[in-house]
Amino acid sequence: MTNFLGPCPVMDSQFEPTDCLPRNTWSSRRAEAFVVLLLIILTAADPAHADGDVLRQLSPNGTAHMTNVPRDRTLTPVTNRHRYHAAVSDQELEEAVARYAQEYSLSPALLMAVMKAESNFNPMVISKAGAVGLMQLIPETAIRHGVRNLYDTRDNIAGGARHLRYLLDRFHGNLRLALAAYNAGERHVDRYRQIPPFKETRAYVKRVIGFYHGYRVDLPIAITKYKYKDSQRPIR
């Protein structure tokens, strides 16, 4: 027997056939289908809505309604966007930067700049030379500074901060030489007594300095919530 699944035909009997839908239910489902079709057409016609944030609103009974067409100021954005990288927690990264900047008397802007240049905030990246994680620490450097897990956000940032503090002290606060040593190794800086004549290293130092100035002007608000000592060491 074939299900009719349409509105029940008008009958003299007080009962309706069991293989059809009551007319009020049929009308309701037609209306729902029309609304869905209309939303599909409007979304296709307006890509901005298709790519926009999904919004959520809770009804009095606790039901969540999702839409990408804002109609109410009480709608709450629901987004999976990350300030830095999908593989790292924004809060964990910012807290670690603030904490270890304070512990090692560094500017948070400097840690952010090095991290941006080294890994672009990707905690899983590994370089051809074997450097790992956010601050791109090689295993030998990690061991020297007590890093146990190179893929752990706090551990990696802590190791990078310790290494930067060590290099700044070794080169008497000269930030450019410290950055050159971070990239090419301290032995090369010792040998040339200046930024080594390596194209990659010179470009790296310039790039980090640019990021550093940018972050000093526009440090993420979340980091400024934590007290820290900014050494404000002059760039020579």
Residue frames as qw, qx, qy, qz and C-alpha x, y, z in Angstrom:
[[0.000, 0.889, 0.458, 0.000, 0.00, 0.00, 0.00],
 [0.440, 0.385, -0.007, 0.812, 1.45, 3.39, -1.00],
 [0.244, -0.589, -0.441, 0.631, 1.55, 6.13, 1.62],
 [0.260, 0.843, 0.385, 0.273, -0.22, 9.20, 0.40],
 [0.519, -0.335, -0.139, 0.774, 1.68, 11.64, 2.64],
 [0.039, 0.319, 0.260, 0.911, -0.41, 14.52, 1.42],
 [0.369, -0.057, 0.337, -0.865, -3.47, 16.29, 2.77],
 [0.274, 0.234, 0.922, -0.139, -6.36, 14.00, 3.47],
 [0.114, -0.285, -0.599, -0.740, -9.14, 14.17, 0.89],
 [0.438, -0.120, 0.245, -0.856, -12.46, 15.62, 1.99],
 [0.300, -0.145, -0.937, -0.106, -14.61, 12.78, 3.28],
 [0.538, -0.521, -0.250, -0.614, -18.03, 12.57, 4.79],
 [0.795, -0.325, -0.479, 0.182, -16.75, 10.28, 7.53],
 [0.374, -0.915, 0.115, -0.101, -15.56, 11.76, 10.82],
 [0.756, -0.414, 0.381, 0.336, -12.35, 9.72, 10.42],
 [0.355, 0.804, -0.384, -0.282, -9.49, 10.48, 8.05],
 [0.933, 0.247, -0.247, 0.084, -7.48, 7.81, 6.20],
 [0.720, -0.621, 0.181, 0.252, -4.34, 6.65, 8.05],
 [0.730, 0.073, 0.315, 0.601, -2.09, 6.97, 4.99],
 [0.239, 0.710, 0.170, 0.641, -2.36, 10.75, 4.72],
 [0.307, -0.078, -0.435, 0.843, -1.61, 13.73, 6.93],
 [0.000, 0.779, 0.551, -0.299, -4.23, 15.90, 8.62],
 [0.381, 0.779, 0.242, 0.434, -4.74, 19.10, 6.67],
 [0.264, -0.958, 0.100, -0.055, -3.45, 21.35, 9.45],
 [0.714, -0.449, 0.411, 0.345, -0.24, 19.26, 9.70],
 [0.672, 0.388, 0.422, 0.468, 0.19, 19.25, 5.93],
 [0.157, 0.936, 0.130, 0.288, -0.18, 23.02, 5.76],
 [0.481, -0.837, 0.236, 0.113, 2.32, 23.48, 8.58],
 [0.751, -0.198, 0.462, 0.429, 4.91, 21.29, 6.85],
 [0.525, 0.649, 0.337, 0.436, 4.43, 23.08, 3.56],
 [0.086, -0.985, 0.020, -0.145, 5.04, 26.39, 5.34],
 [0.639, -0.629, 0.366, 0.248, 8.20, 25.05, 6.99],
 [0.744, 0.162, 0.455, 0.462, 9.50, 23.73, 3.68],
 [0.326, 0.854, 0.222, 0.340, 8.84, 27.10, 2.05],
 [0.315, -0.933, 0.174, 0.013, 10.77, 28.95, 4.81],
 [0.736, -0.353, 0.452, 0.360, 13.74, 26.57, 4.46],
 [0.634, 0.460, 0.421, 0.458, 13.76, 27.00, 0.68],
 [0.095, 0.966, 0.100, 0.221, 13.59, 30.78, 1.06],
 [0.507, -0.791, 0.296, 0.174, 16.55, 30.80, 3.48],
 [0.758, -0.037, 0.477, 0.444, 18.59, 28.69, 1.06],
 [0.457, 0.715, 0.328, 0.416, 17.83, 31.11, -1.80],
 [0.131, -0.984, 0.032, -0.117, 18.65, 34.19, 0.31],
 [0.664, -0.585, 0.366, 0.286, 21.92, 32.68, 1.57],
 [0.708, 0.201, 0.459, 0.497, 23.02, 31.80, -1.94],
 [0.290, 0.838, 0.262, 0.380, 22.15, 35.28, -3.15],
 [0.162, -0.921, 0.214, -0.283, 24.02, 37.00, -0.32],
 [0.786, 0.177, -0.483, 0.342, 27.45, 35.39, 0.30],
 [0.011, 0.537, -0.443, 0.718, 28.10, 37.82, 3.14],
 [0.728, -0.369, 0.219, -0.535, 25.51, 36.07, 5.24],
 [0.963, 0.078, -0.256, -0.015, 26.84, 32.67, 4.27],
 [0.646, 0.296, -0.439, 0.550, 30.29, 33.56, 5.55],
 [0.221, -0.666, 0.217, -0.679, 29.15, 35.61, 8.55],
 [0.049, -0.209, 0.836, -0.505, 29.15, 34.61, 12.19],
 [0.449, -0.406, -0.762, -0.230, 26.50, 32.23, 13.35],
 [0.228, -0.377, 0.325, -0.837, 24.32, 33.80, 16.01],
 [0.377, -0.260, -0.884, 0.096, 22.56, 32.04, 18.87],
 [0.348, -0.354, 0.158, -0.854, 19.53, 33.09, 20.90],
 [0.120, -0.140, -0.945, 0.269, 17.94, 31.21, 23.77],
 [0.416, -0.484, -0.435, -0.635, 14.16, 31.16, 24.01],
 [0.480, -0.528, 0.330, -0.618, 12.43, 31.37, 27.44],
 [0.960, -0.170, 0.078, -0.211, 12.17, 27.58, 27.51],
 [0.552, -0.576, 0.555, 0.236, 15.93, 27.18, 26.96],
 [0.806, 0.391, 0.395, 0.204, 15.80, 26.18, 23.29],
 [0.299, -0.517, 0.343, 0.725, 18.73, 27.48, 21.23],
 [0.611, 0.728, 0.305, -0.056, 17.87, 29.10, 17.90],
 [0.528, -0.313, 0.396, 0.683, 20.72, 29.50, 15.39],
 [0.482, 0.824, 0.297, 0.030, 20.80, 32.04, 12.57],
 [0.556, -0.087, 0.159, 0.811, 23.25, 34.11, 10.55],
 [0.023, 0.606, 0.345, 0.716, 20.76, 36.94, 10.00],
 [0.207, -0.166, -0.574, 0.775, 20.83, 39.24, 13.05],
 [0.230, -0.626, -0.502, -0.550, 17.39, 40.47, 14.12],
 [0.597, -0.767, -0.208, -0.107, 17.91, 41.00, 17.83],
 [0.102, 0.795, -0.470, 0.371, 20.61, 42.68, 19.90],
 [0.701, -0.479, 0.457, -0.263, 20.45, 39.82, 22.38],
 [0.948, 0.292, -0.121, 0.025, 21.89, 37.41, 19.83],
 [0.541, -0.687, 0.448, 0.186, 25.25, 36.00, 20.88],
 [0.521, 0.635, -0.530, -0.209, 27.98, 35.36, 18.28],
 [0.896, -0.218, 0.386, 0.021, 29.04, 31.73, 18.06],
 [0.533, 0.770, -0.347, -0.044, 32.42, 31.50, 16.38],
 [0.941, -0.195, 0.083, 0.263, 35.39, 29.18, 16.20],
 [0.460, 0.788, -0.175, 0.371, 37.80, 31.91, 15.17],
 [0.761, -0.448, -0.115, 0.455, 41.15, 32.15, 16.93],
 [0.006, -0.972, 0.140, 0.190, 43.34, 35.20, 17.35],
 [0.205, -0.678, 0.666, 0.234, 46.52, 33.21, 16.79],
 [0.319, 0.251, -0.859, -0.312, 46.14, 29.62, 15.65],
 [0.793, -0.213, -0.260, -0.509, 43.46, 26.94, 15.83],
 [0.809, -0.014, -0.557, 0.186, 45.86, 24.56, 17.58],
 [0.371, 0.012, -0.520, 0.769, 46.59, 26.84, 20.53],
 [0.230, -0.774, -0.576, 0.127, 44.35, 28.39, 23.18],
 [0.171, 0.765, 0.027, 0.620, 44.31, 32.19, 22.96],
 [0.535, -0.799, 0.063, -0.266, 44.02, 32.52, 26.73],
 [0.901, -0.309, 0.102, 0.286, 46.80, 30.02, 27.45],
 [0.650, 0.391, 0.070, 0.647, 49.17, 31.72, 25.02],
 [0.009, -0.801, 0.000, -0.599, 48.49, 35.22, 26.34],
 [0.697, -0.704, 0.065, -0.118, 48.78, 34.16, 29.97],
 [0.890, -0.109, 0.089, 0.433, 52.09, 32.42, 29.25],
 [0.453, 0.580, 0.041, 0.676, 53.46, 35.47, 27.43],
 [0.278, -0.834, 0.045, -0.475, 52.51, 37.78, 30.30],
 [0.840, -0.539, 0.065, 0.025, 53.85, 35.40, 32.95],
 [0.850, -0.057, 0.127, 0.507, 57.23, 34.66, 31.40],
 [0.305, 0.721, 0.031, 0.621, 57.76, 38.23, 30.21],
 [0.434, -0.828, 0.115, -0.337, 57.47, 39.26, 33.84],
 [0.905, -0.381, 0.121, 0.147, 59.59, 36.38, 35.14],
 [0.766, 0.032, 0.211, 0.607, 62.48, 37.08, 32.76],
 [0.110, -0.724, -0.027, 0.681, 62.14, 40.88, 32.59],
 [0.270, 0.101, 0.656, 0.697, 61.20, 40.90, 28.92],
 [0.392, 0.230, -0.018, -0.890, 58.71, 42.94, 26.99],
 [0.639, 0.291, 0.680, -0.213, 55.61, 40.86, 26.12],
 [0.548, 0.760, -0.068, -0.344, 55.79, 42.58, 22.73],
 [0.091, 0.626, -0.752, -0.185, 59.21, 41.00, 22.16],
 [0.412, -0.040, 0.904, -0.103, 57.97, 37.49, 22.95],
 [0.619, 0.577, 0.425, -0.321, 55.00, 38.00, 20.65],
 [0.380, 0.793, -0.334, -0.338, 57.25, 39.32, 17.88],
 [0.079, -0.449, 0.881, 0.123, 59.66, 36.38, 18.06],
 [0.503, 0.186, 0.819, -0.204, 56.78, 33.92, 18.17],
 [0.576, 0.699, 0.168, -0.390, 55.13, 35.56, 15.16],
 [0.314, 0.733, -0.542, -0.267, 58.35, 35.43, 13.13],
 [0.186, -0.362, 0.913, -0.017, 59.35, 31.93, 14.23],
 [0.166, 0.168, 0.972, 0.003, 56.13, 29.92, 13.97],
 [0.324, -0.223, -0.343, -0.853, 53.27, 32.31, 13.16],
 [0.525, -0.240, 0.453, -0.679, 51.77, 30.96, 16.41],
 [0.872, 0.082, -0.384, -0.292, 51.61, 27.37, 15.18],
 [0.547, -0.605, 0.538, -0.214, 52.56, 25.12, 18.15],
 [0.921, 0.037, 0.388, -0.005, 52.99, 22.04, 15.95],
 [0.606, 0.771, -0.198, 0.006, 55.39, 23.36, 13.33],
 [0.779, -0.394, 0.322, 0.366, 58.85, 21.80, 12.95],
 [0.265, 0.850, -0.323, -0.322, 61.59, 23.47, 10.90],
 [0.838, 0.431, -0.329, 0.056, 64.05, 21.72, 8.59],
 [0.242, 0.555, -0.639, 0.474, 66.69, 22.23, 11.26],
 [0.522, -0.240, -0.798, 0.180, 64.52, 20.45, 13.84],
 [0.067, -0.067, 0.383, -0.919, 63.29, 23.52, 15.74],
 [0.212, -0.426, -0.874, -0.104, 59.93, 22.86, 17.34],
 [0.204, -0.672, -0.657, 0.274, 56.84, 24.75, 18.36],
 [0.019, 0.956, 0.293, -0.024, 55.82, 28.30, 19.06],
 [0.195, -0.910, 0.289, 0.226, 59.30, 29.64, 19.83],
 [0.808, 0.524, -0.264, 0.048, 61.03, 27.18, 17.47],
 [0.439, -0.707, 0.548, -0.079, 63.37, 25.66, 20.03],
 [0.647, 0.364, -0.669, -0.045, 65.92, 23.11, 18.92],
 [0.858, -0.362, -0.363, -0.018, 66.17, 20.11, 21.28],
 [0.630, 0.062, -0.374, 0.678, 69.59, 21.12, 22.62],
 [0.053, -0.372, 0.132, -0.917, 68.34, 24.59, 23.55],
 [0.687, -0.450, -0.263, -0.506, 65.20, 23.11, 25.08],
 [0.836, -0.229, -0.427, 0.259, 67.23, 20.75, 27.27],
 [0.405, 0.216, -0.302, 0.836, 69.54, 23.59, 28.35],
 [0.228, -0.286, 0.136, -0.921, 66.56, 25.61, 29.57],
 [0.214, 0.036, 0.846, -0.486, 64.64, 22.77, 31.17],
 [0.628, 0.175, -0.152, -0.743, 61.86, 22.39, 28.60],
 [0.459, -0.076, 0.875, -0.135, 60.21, 19.00, 29.00],
 [0.496, 0.507, 0.703, 0.048, 57.50, 19.17, 26.34],
 [0.196, -0.149, 0.342, 0.907, 58.26, 21.21, 23.24],
 [0.120, -0.410, -0.683, -0.593, 54.63, 21.02, 22.12],
 [0.291, -0.683, -0.601, 0.297, 53.25, 22.40, 25.37],
 [0.145, 0.870, 0.188, 0.431, 52.33, 26.08, 25.05],
 [0.431, -0.893, 0.115, -0.066, 53.61, 27.19, 28.45],
 [0.815, -0.336, 0.304, 0.362, 56.71, 25.03, 28.39],
 [0.642, 0.422, 0.299, 0.567, 57.73, 26.18, 24.91],
 [0.048, 0.905, 0.083, 0.414, 57.15, 29.87, 25.62],
 [0.619, -0.767, 0.154, 0.075, 58.99, 29.56, 28.94],
 [0.807, -0.110, 0.308, 0.491, 61.99, 28.02, 27.18],
 [0.451, 0.636, 0.252, 0.574, 61.99, 30.70, 24.50],
 [0.223, -0.942, -0.020, -0.250, 61.78, 33.46, 27.11],
 [0.740, -0.580, 0.224, 0.258, 64.68, 31.98, 29.10],
 [0.738, 0.160, 0.320, 0.572, 66.77, 31.73, 25.95],
 [0.226, 0.818, 0.183, 0.496, 66.04, 35.33, 24.94],
 [0.449, -0.888, 0.079, -0.061, 66.97, 36.54, 28.44],
 [0.812, -0.307, 0.290, 0.404, 70.21, 34.56, 28.25],
 [0.604, 0.416, 0.307, 0.606, 71.10, 36.01, 24.83],
 [0.014, -0.926, -0.111, -0.360, 70.26, 39.58, 25.86],
 [0.600, -0.769, 0.188, 0.113, 72.51, 39.25, 28.90],
 [0.810, -0.070, 0.329, 0.481, 75.29, 37.67, 26.87],
 [0.447, 0.443, 0.300, 0.717, 75.24, 40.47, 24.28],
 [0.237, -0.225, -0.296, 0.898, 74.86, 43.22, 26.88],
 [0.258, 0.609, 0.467, -0.586, 71.30, 44.16, 26.03],
 [0.156, 0.372, -0.499, -0.767, 71.90, 44.51, 22.30],
 [0.714, 0.274, 0.462, -0.450, 68.56, 43.29, 20.97],
 [0.668, 0.610, -0.288, -0.314, 69.66, 42.97, 17.36],
 [0.221, 0.489, -0.841, 0.065, 72.62, 40.78, 18.26],
 [0.438, -0.061, 0.789, -0.426, 70.44, 38.70, 20.59],
 [0.763, 0.420, 0.219, -0.439, 67.92, 38.13, 17.81],
 [0.528, 0.617, -0.555, -0.179, 70.68, 37.28, 15.36],
 [0.031, -0.350, 0.910, -0.222, 71.98, 34.70, 17.82],
 [0.638, 0.141, 0.571, -0.497, 68.46, 33.33, 18.31],
 [0.773, 0.537, -0.023, -0.336, 68.29, 32.72, 14.57],
 [0.660, 0.601, -0.448, 0.052, 71.86, 31.79, 13.56],
 [0.875, -0.245, -0.286, 0.304, 73.42, 30.72, 16.85],
 [0.339, -0.927, 0.075, 0.143, 75.53, 32.65, 19.30],
 [0.719, -0.258, 0.376, 0.525, 78.80, 31.29, 17.90],
 [0.476, 0.546, 0.397, 0.564, 78.24, 33.03, 14.57],
 [0.106, -0.963, -0.123, -0.214, 77.55, 36.32, 16.34],
 [0.633, -0.676, 0.225, 0.302, 80.69, 35.86, 18.43],
 [0.719, 0.082, 0.404, 0.560, 82.69, 35.16, 15.29],
 [0.326, 0.604, 0.339, 0.643, 81.57, 38.23, 13.35],
 [0.250, -0.322, -0.393, 0.824, 80.94, 40.46, 16.39],
 [0.339, 0.224, -0.062, -0.911, 77.90, 41.80, 14.58],
 [0.806, 0.290, 0.311, -0.412, 74.87, 40.43, 12.80],
 [0.566, -0.143, 0.710, 0.394, 76.30, 37.61, 10.65],
 [0.237, 0.419, -0.391, -0.784, 76.34, 38.31, 6.90],
 [0.159, 0.214, 0.952, 0.149, 73.62, 35.74, 6.26],
 [0.237, -0.225, -0.397, -0.858, 70.69, 36.91, 4.17],
 [0.533, -0.466, -0.680, -0.190, 68.23, 34.85, 6.21],
 [0.483, -0.416, -0.505, 0.582, 69.50, 36.12, 9.56],
 [0.101, -0.088, -0.005, 0.991, 69.51, 39.77, 8.53],
 [0.371, -0.310, -0.506, -0.714, 66.00, 39.47, 7.14],
 [0.556, -0.447, -0.694, 0.094, 64.92, 37.70, 10.34],
 [0.337, -0.305, -0.379, 0.806, 66.26, 40.43, 12.62],
 [0.107, -0.040, -0.199, -0.973, 64.57, 43.12, 10.55],
 [0.468, -0.354, -0.652, -0.479, 61.30, 41.21, 10.55],
 [0.515, -0.457, -0.650, 0.322, 61.24, 40.64, 14.31],
 [0.198, -0.202, -0.202, 0.938, 62.09, 44.28, 15.01],
 [0.264, -0.183, -0.390, -0.863, 59.15, 45.29, 12.82],
 [0.565, -0.443, -0.670, -0.190, 56.78, 42.96, 14.66],
 [0.465, -0.309, -0.526, 0.641, 58.21, 44.17, 17.97],
 [0.009, 0.039, 0.031, -0.999, 57.43, 47.81, 17.25],
 [0.437, -0.274, -0.529, -0.674, 53.97, 46.82, 16.09],
 [0.606, -0.427, -0.669, 0.050, 53.15, 44.85, 19.23],
 [0.321, -0.200, -0.411, 0.829, 54.50, 47.59, 21.49],
 [0.220, -0.046, -0.116, -0.967, 51.92, 49.92, 19.96],
 [0.728, -0.088, -0.196, -0.651, 49.11, 47.39, 19.78],
 [0.041, 0.188, -0.950, 0.244, 49.63, 44.67, 22.37],
 [0.448, -0.375, -0.740, -0.334, 46.64, 42.31, 22.69],
 [0.411, -0.604, 0.101, -0.676, 44.37, 43.66, 25.42],
 [0.909, -0.335, -0.227, -0.101, 44.27, 40.30, 27.22],
 [0.745, 0.108, -0.339, 0.564, 48.02, 40.47, 27.88],
 [0.072, 0.508, -0.202, 0.834, 47.84, 43.95, 29.35],
 [0.690, -0.576, -0.177, -0.401, 45.55, 42.62, 32.09],
 [0.887, -0.292, -0.189, 0.305, 48.55, 40.94, 33.68],
 [0.207, -0.943, 0.241, 0.101, 51.21, 42.94, 35.49],
 [0.900, 0.153, 0.064, 0.404, 54.68, 42.59, 34.04],
 [0.335, -0.735, 0.214, 0.549, 58.02, 44.31, 33.96],
 [0.693, 0.686, 0.119, 0.189, 58.84, 45.72, 30.58],
 [0.700, -0.331, 0.074, 0.629, 62.61, 46.08, 30.58],
 [0.273, 0.951, 0.095, -0.110, 62.33, 48.76, 27.89],
 [0.637, -0.361, 0.373, 0.569, 65.88, 47.96, 26.85],
 [0.285, 0.753, -0.198, -0.559, 67.02, 50.30, 24.07],
 [0.877, 0.349, 0.299, 0.139, 67.35, 48.81, 20.61],
 [0.209, -0.753, 0.400, 0.478, 70.86, 49.41, 19.37]]
